[in-house]
Amino acid sequence: MGGRLTRAMRNFNVENRVHVEIGKQKPSSAPRHPSSKALIEQQLSNHPEINEVHNKNEELLSLLKDIYVDSKEIPAKKLATSEASKQLQEHRLLKSDLNYELFNITKVPKGKLTIVEALTILNNHKLKPEIWTAEKIAEDYCLELKDVKGLLEFFKPFEIKFISPKQISKELLTDR
């Protein structure tokens, strides 16, 4: 509620305030010191090209008038369809039979996985590694092969390692 109120106050009578601000007298430059007046005149007489900045160059203006720019706009209808097709290409359908509506997941971008899909892939690979190879997973889920290999190599949620008390005591003794 506070945002709406502050926005309304900020935008109230904006146009009139802009016209008032534009109509104000512009600040003039600071007056030059009398001692520097002679130096400025000397520089202007030594370098006459300084004053050329304020003059119009007719040759350049005539060249500028000869330039013709023609632009063609893409119709809005074509642009909208190309964006929609691009959006469809960037997303893929979910593979699992799970009800993703519970998680408010409607689209998954290419190159990404949901956590459920990642766990399913890891479980399938662990149970049948000869069928669920990295190449097959990459193809089925629109992933890059290097990403799938990294996932299968480093992400191991189903592995449990038990450390015996003897191993812990050995590690503590070697650290000292």
Backbone hydrogen bonds, N-H to C=O, Kabsch-Sander energy under -0.5 kcal/mol:
donor,donor_aa,acceptor,acceptor_aa,energy
5,L,1,M,-2.0
6,T,2,G,-2.5
7,R,3,G,-2.3
8,A,4,R,-2.3
9,M,5,L,-2.2
10,R,6,T,-2.5
11,N,7,R,-2.2
12,F,8,A,-0.6
12,F,9,M,-0.5
14,V,11,N,-1.2
17,R,13,N,-1.9
18,V,14,V,-2.3
19,H,15,E,-2.2
20,V,16,N,-2.1
21,E,17,R,-2.2
22,I,18,V,-2.6
23,G,19,H,-2.1
24,K,20,V,-0.8
24,K,21,E,-0.6
36,S,33,H,-1.2
37,K,33,H,-0.7
37,K,34,P,-0.6
38,A,34,P,-0.6
39,L,35,S,-0.5
40,I,36,S,-2.2
41,E,37,K,-2.1
42,Q,38,A,-2.1
43,Q,39,L,-2.2
44,L,40,I,-2.3
45,S,41,E,-2.0
46,N,42,Q,-2.2
47,H,43,Q,-2.2
50,I,47,H,-1.4
51,N,48,P,-1.0
52,E,48,P,-0.6
53,V,50,I,-1.0
54,H,51,N,-1.1
55,N,52,E,-0.7
58,E,56,K,-0.8
61,L,57,N,-2.1
62,S,58,E,-2.4
63,L,59,E,-1.8
64,L,60,L,-2.1
65,K,61,L,-1.9
66,D,62,S,-1.0
67,I,63,L,-0.5
67,I,64,L,-0.8
70,D,68,Y,-0.5
73,E,71,S,-0.5
79,L,75,P,-1.8
80,A,76,A,-2.2
81,T,77,K,-1.8
82,S,78,K,-2.2
83,E,79,L,-2.0
84,A,80,A,-2.0
85,S,81,T,-2.4
86,K,82,S,-2.1
87,Q,83,E,-2.3
88,L,84,A,-2.1
89,Q,85,S,-2.0
90,E,86,K,-1.7
91,H,87,Q,-0.8
92,R,108,V,-2.0
100,Y,98,L,-1.2
102,L,99,N,-1.0
103,F,100,Y,-1.0
104,N,101,E,-0.8
105,I,100,Y,-1.8
106,T,104,N,-0.6
108,V,92,R,-0.9
110,K,90,E,-3.6
111,G,141,Y,-0.5
111,G,142,C,-1.0
112,K,109,P,-1.7
118,A,114,T,-2.4
119,L,115,I,-2.3
120,T,116,V,-2.2
121,I,117,E,-2.8
122,L,118,A,-2.4
123,N,119,L,-2.3
124,N,120,T,-2.9
125,H,121,I,-2.5
126,K,122,L,-2.0
127,L,123,N,-2.4
128,K,124,N,-2.8
131,I,128,K,-0.8
132,W,128,K,-2.7
133,T,131,I,-1.6
137,I,133,T,-2.3
138,A,134,A,-2.4
139,E,135,E,-2.1
140,D,136,K,-2.7
141,Y,137,I,-2.4
142,C,139,E,-0.6
143,L,138,A,-2.2
148,V,144,E,-1.9
149,K,145,L,-2.6
150,G,146,K,-2.0
151,L,147,D,-2.3
152,L,148,V,-2.7
153,E,149,K,-1.9
154,F,150,G,-2.7
155,F,150,G,-0.5
155,F,151,L,-1.7
156,K,154,F,-0.9
159,E,156,K,-0.8
160,I,158,F,-0.5
163,I,161,K,-0.5
164,S,162,F,-0.6
168,I,164,S,-1.7
169,S,165,P,-2.4
170,K,166,K,-2.2
171,E,167,Q,-2.1
172,L,168,I,-2.1
173,L,169,S,-2.1
174,T,170,K,-2.1
175,D,171,E,-1.3
176,R,172,L,-0.7
